[in-house]
Amino acid sequence: MPSGLSGYATNPVVALRQATQAAQEARDLARISREPDLARSMAVFRAAVDKAPDIRTALRDPRVLAVLGTALGLPEAASQTGLATRVLLADTNDKRSLPYRLSDTRWLAMAKTLNLAKNGIDGLRDPKLQETLLNGLKNSRRMEQLDAQNAGLGNALAFIQKASQAKNSIDVLGDTILRRVVTGALNLPLEIAVQSVSAQARAVDTRFDIAKLQNPREVQKLAERYLMNLALNNTGFGPNGGNFRLGAFRINV
């Protein structure tokens, strides 16, 4: 178990229910706030954006992109400097711009949050944005630690937090976390990724009504189903046969 992470059940479904409780979240984030490397990351970020003469220079710094990407749910941004610069400086009011043309919808969400085409370097220097980024880093660290304790637990919690943003199956497929949890919960094979987006969307739609993602109870059920399927697969029990006892929950498959 990661240092400092305590009080969680080993049963992933029970642990997820614990993680969604406000009191548990507050305890976790308070502990993470005391981790010195988060403060160092933000200090480096502030120094870099204060030193940068313009927004393009700031975005070429992988330390800046590492904080932006991790805090805003797209950690891969740090290794994609050229793409990140083009996306984050695009006009998000223009639906023909690059962020709208990318299949990964996290880029568009990130561009809209930062609005650097308008705010420029001053946007990254804004104390309110920096506070938002710090909170995002804390939340990301919590997800990582939950995943380290129970495989998929952080993904399931992140799914619960953002599922209502998806209005259709294309939205689900365009977001890494939503895609992973929904396809895992529905037992869709990994090979589905080689199919066209429309074919993948049909596969999702025939198994699940995406409108249910607006219902917190349905979202919780789907997240728990994802964890149970993941636990079954990790123990060598496939989705097509056998019984497995997951703590107090008996799963018939």
MARDO-351790 format. One record per residue (C-alpha): residue number from 1; x, y, z. Coordinates in nm, 4 decimals, always signed. Example, Ala and Ser with C-alpha at 12.3 -4.5 7.8 and 13.67 -1.06 7.14 Angstrom:
<torlums>
num,u,v,w
1,+1.2300,-0.4500,+0.7800
2,+1.3670,-0.1060,+0.7140
</torlums>
This chain:
<torlums>
num,u,v,w
1,+0.0000,+0.0000,+0.0000
2,+0.1403,+0.3442,-0.0846
3,+0.2826,+0.5411,+0.2046
4,+0.0152,+0.7424,+0.3842
5,-0.2789,+0.5767,+0.2079
6,-0.4743,+0.3952,+0.4768
7,-0.8235,+0.3000,+0.5846
8,-0.9331,+0.1534,+0.2515
9,-1.0849,-0.1907,+0.2123
10,-0.9061,-0.4447,-0.0052
11,-1.2367,-0.5170,-0.1807
12,-1.2271,-0.2705,-0.4751
13,-1.6035,-0.2093,-0.4776
14,-1.6074,-0.1285,-0.1065
15,-1.2937,+0.0838,-0.1519
16,-1.4629,+0.2791,-0.4317
17,-1.7596,+0.3526,-0.2097
18,-1.5205,+0.4739,+0.0582
19,-1.3333,+0.6905,-0.1901
20,-1.6513,+0.8689,-0.2988
21,-1.7263,+0.9832,+0.0555
22,-1.6496,+1.3515,+0.1081
23,-1.4831,+1.2929,+0.4446
24,-1.2460,+1.0330,+0.3002
25,-1.1610,+1.2574,+0.0058
26,-1.0842,+1.5445,+0.2435
27,-0.8529,+1.3230,+0.4504
28,-0.6719,+1.1966,+0.1439
29,-0.6224,+1.5425,-0.0059
30,-0.5087,+1.6887,+0.3267
31,-0.2407,+1.4203,+0.3493
32,-0.1360,+1.4672,-0.0127
33,-0.1115,+1.8436,+0.0435
34,+0.1769,+1.7755,+0.2808
35,+0.3801,+1.5888,+0.0188
36,+0.6801,+1.8138,-0.0595
37,+0.7173,+1.7191,-0.4267
38,+0.3832,+1.8799,-0.5143
39,+0.4989,+2.2119,-0.3713
40,+0.8256,+2.1767,-0.5643
41,+0.6434,+2.1078,-0.8900
42,+0.4322,+2.4202,-0.8513
43,+0.7346,+2.6278,-0.7524
44,+0.9166,+2.5177,-1.0681
45,+0.6053,+2.5914,-1.2738
46,+0.5693,+2.9432,-1.1308
47,+0.9372,+3.0188,-1.1849
48,+0.9220,+2.8986,-1.5459
49,+0.6131,+3.0991,-1.6413
50,+0.7443,+3.4097,-1.4620
51,+1.0694,+3.3836,-1.6566
52,+0.9145,+3.3073,-1.9958
53,+0.8891,+3.6156,-2.2209
54,+0.5790,+3.4820,-2.3967
55,+0.3307,+3.1964,-2.3969
56,+0.5044,+2.9982,-2.6728
57,+0.8270,+2.9917,-2.4773
58,+0.6405,+2.8742,-2.1670
59,+0.4680,+2.5923,-2.3553
60,+0.8002,+2.4676,-2.4946
61,+0.9104,+2.3968,-2.1370
62,+0.8237,+2.0320,-2.0526
63,+0.8071,+2.1242,-1.6820
64,+0.5239,+2.3659,-1.7566
65,+0.3425,+2.1131,-1.9743
66,+0.3909,+1.8414,-1.7128
67,+0.2003,+2.0456,-1.4562
68,-0.0674,+2.1565,-1.7028
69,-0.1204,+1.8079,-1.8407
70,-0.1197,+1.6239,-1.5098
71,-0.3442,+1.8763,-1.3384
72,-0.5929,+1.8896,-1.6265
73,-0.6137,+1.5185,-1.6982
74,-0.3807,+1.4870,-1.9973
75,-0.0368,+1.3846,-1.8633
76,+0.0798,+1.2829,-2.2128
77,+0.0934,+1.6527,-2.3036
78,+0.4414,+1.6865,-2.1516
79,+0.5883,+1.4608,-2.4210
80,+0.3954,+1.6212,-2.7101
81,+0.5266,+1.9769,-2.7031
82,+0.4504,+2.0629,-3.0653
83,+0.0949,+1.9325,-3.0586
84,+0.0300,+2.0883,-2.7178
85,+0.1435,+2.4303,-2.8383
86,-0.0777,+2.4194,-3.1465
87,-0.3803,+2.2960,-2.9534
88,-0.3512,+2.5236,-2.6535
89,-0.3014,+2.8365,-2.8625
90,-0.5940,+2.7590,-3.0922
91,-0.9109,+2.9660,-3.0831
92,-1.1654,+2.7428,-2.9098
93,-1.4448,+2.9678,-3.0344
94,-1.3676,+2.8390,-3.3841
95,-1.5102,+2.4887,-3.4192
96,-1.2900,+2.4319,-3.7208
97,-0.9760,+2.4726,-3.5092
98,-0.7398,+2.1873,-3.4223
99,-0.8791,+2.0981,-3.0759
100,-1.2143,+2.0118,-3.2317
101,-1.0531,+1.7886,-3.4937
102,-0.8717,+1.5625,-3.2485
103,-1.0390,+1.2375,-3.1446
104,-0.9064,+1.2726,-2.7891
105,-1.1502,+1.5206,-2.6370
106,-0.9227,+1.5897,-2.3408
107,-0.7231,+1.8284,-2.5601
108,-1.0295,+2.0410,-2.6271
109,-1.1242,+2.0422,-2.2591
110,-0.7735,+2.1512,-2.1652
111,-0.7673,+2.4264,-2.4285
112,-1.1019,+2.5607,-2.3118
113,-0.9971,+2.5605,-1.9467
114,-0.6780,+2.7555,-2.0141
115,-0.8032,+2.9749,-2.3018
116,-0.4461,+3.0723,-2.3795
117,-0.5346,+3.2155,-2.7212
118,-0.6956,+3.4971,-2.5246
119,-0.5115,+3.4945,-2.1918
120,-0.1556,+3.4329,-2.3115
121,+0.1289,+3.4139,-2.0616
122,-0.0692,+3.6169,-1.8092
123,-0.3198,+3.3341,-1.7965
124,-0.0549,+3.0948,-1.6644
125,+0.0576,+3.3532,-1.4106
126,-0.2931,+3.3988,-1.2715
127,-0.2962,+3.2902,-0.9025
128,-0.6489,+3.1517,-0.9422
129,-0.5424,+2.9274,-1.2285
130,-0.2358,+2.8173,-1.0348
131,-0.4578,+2.7221,-0.7415
132,-0.6745,+2.5223,-0.9816
133,-0.3648,+2.3478,-1.1131
134,-0.2440,+2.2650,-0.7636
135,-0.5811,+2.1121,-0.6791
136,-0.5643,+1.9166,-1.0029
137,-0.2209,+1.7813,-0.9113
138,-0.3533,+1.6707,-0.5729
139,-0.6487,+1.4957,-0.7312
140,-0.4254,+1.3257,-0.9879
141,-0.1928,+1.2042,-0.7121
142,-0.4888,+1.0642,-0.5221
143,-0.6030,+0.8695,-0.8282
144,-0.2528,+0.7293,-0.8753
145,-0.2357,+0.6138,-0.5153
146,-0.5804,+0.4576,-0.5294
147,-0.4828,+0.2695,-0.8461
148,-0.1659,+0.1488,-0.6747
149,-0.3747,+0.0076,-0.3907
150,-0.6459,-0.1496,-0.6094
151,-0.6105,-0.1845,-0.9855
152,-0.8578,+0.0441,-1.1617
153,-0.9787,+0.2181,-0.8463
154,-0.8500,+0.5607,-0.9484
155,-0.9953,+0.5194,-1.2967
156,-1.3335,+0.4231,-1.1524
157,-1.3374,+0.7273,-0.9249
158,-1.2313,+0.9616,-1.2070
159,-1.5084,+0.8109,-1.4195
160,-1.7673,+0.8881,-1.1535
161,-1.6454,+1.2473,-1.1362
162,-1.6659,+1.3154,-1.5097
163,-1.9155,+1.0682,-1.6573
164,-2.1984,+1.3223,-1.6776
165,-1.9925,+1.5263,-1.9272
166,-2.0489,+1.2577,-2.1923
167,-2.3635,+1.3114,-2.3977
168,-2.3106,+1.0262,-2.6445
169,-2.0900,+0.7262,-2.7143
170,-1.8491,+0.9371,-2.9234
171,-1.7820,+1.1500,-2.6146
172,-1.7094,+0.8320,-2.4197
173,-1.4737,+0.6922,-2.6820
174,-1.2887,+1.0232,-2.7075
175,-1.1922,+1.0317,-2.3411
176,-0.9317,+0.7846,-2.2144
177,-1.0869,+0.7316,-1.8694
178,-1.4473,+0.7124,-1.9880
179,-1.3521,+0.4741,-2.2658
180,-1.1516,+0.2455,-2.0366
181,-1.4232,+0.2169,-1.7742
182,-1.7200,+0.1825,-2.0086
183,-1.5575,-0.0734,-2.2394
184,-1.4249,-0.2620,-1.9372
185,-1.7647,-0.2656,-1.7683
186,-1.9316,-0.3840,-2.0890
187,-1.6662,-0.6519,-2.1487
188,-1.5882,-0.5143,-2.4929
189,-1.2688,-0.6719,-2.6319
190,-0.9503,-0.4690,-2.6704
191,-0.9605,-0.5440,-3.0427
192,-1.2514,-0.3018,-3.0766
193,-0.9907,-0.0230,-3.1017
194,-0.9000,-0.1293,-3.4556
195,-1.2558,-0.0728,-3.5752
196,-1.3900,+0.2557,-3.7089
197,-1.5189,+0.5055,-3.4553
198,-1.8734,+0.4549,-3.5811
199,-1.8439,+0.0776,-3.5367
200,-1.7061,+0.1227,-3.1864
201,-1.9915,+0.3618,-3.1044
202,-2.2469,+0.1074,-3.2227
203,-2.0862,-0.1602,-3.0059
204,-2.1223,+0.0635,-2.7014
205,-2.4745,+0.1785,-2.7851
206,-2.6068,-0.1737,-2.8294
207,-2.4918,-0.2623,-2.4780
208,-2.5551,+0.0554,-2.2806
209,-2.7746,+0.3657,-2.2958
210,-2.5311,+0.6557,-2.2669
211,-2.8130,+0.8781,-2.1360
212,-2.7827,+0.6798,-1.8119
213,-2.4536,+0.8565,-1.7452
214,-2.6629,+1.1532,-1.6305
215,-2.7902,+0.9352,-1.3441
216,-2.5390,+0.9129,-1.0549
217,-2.6710,+0.5722,-0.9485
218,-2.6193,+0.4279,-1.2953
219,-2.2714,+0.5791,-1.3085
220,-2.1833,+0.4212,-0.9746
221,-2.3141,+0.0827,-1.0900
222,-2.1114,+0.0972,-1.4094
223,-1.7942,+0.1939,-1.2218
224,-1.8430,-0.0958,-0.9810
225,-1.9064,-0.3337,-1.2689
226,-1.5796,-0.2205,-1.4263
227,-1.3918,-0.2974,-1.1047
228,-1.5556,-0.6364,-1.0661
229,-1.4731,-0.7335,-1.4237
230,-1.1160,-0.6139,-1.3755
231,-1.0845,-0.8210,-1.0571
232,-1.2208,-1.1277,-1.2368
233,-0.9771,-1.0857,-1.5247
234,-0.6839,-1.0324,-1.2878
235,-0.7616,-1.3564,-1.1042
236,-0.7778,-1.5559,-1.4256
237,-1.1544,-1.5864,-1.4328
238,-1.2862,-1.4696,-1.7666
239,-1.6278,-1.3100,-1.8191
240,-1.7766,-1.6249,-1.9699
241,-1.7881,-1.8698,-1.6842
242,-1.7271,-1.9522,-1.3202
243,-1.7958,-1.7911,-0.9843
244,-1.5699,-1.5589,-0.7909
245,-1.6148,-1.4222,-0.4422
246,-1.4983,-1.0634,-0.4146
247,-1.5005,-0.9977,-0.0418
248,-1.8633,-0.9798,+0.0658
249,-1.9899,-0.9590,-0.2919
250,-2.0667,-1.2755,-0.4820
251,-2.0454,-1.2333,-0.8557
252,-2.2122,-1.4843,-1.0855
253,-2.0652,-1.4918,-1.4342
</torlums>
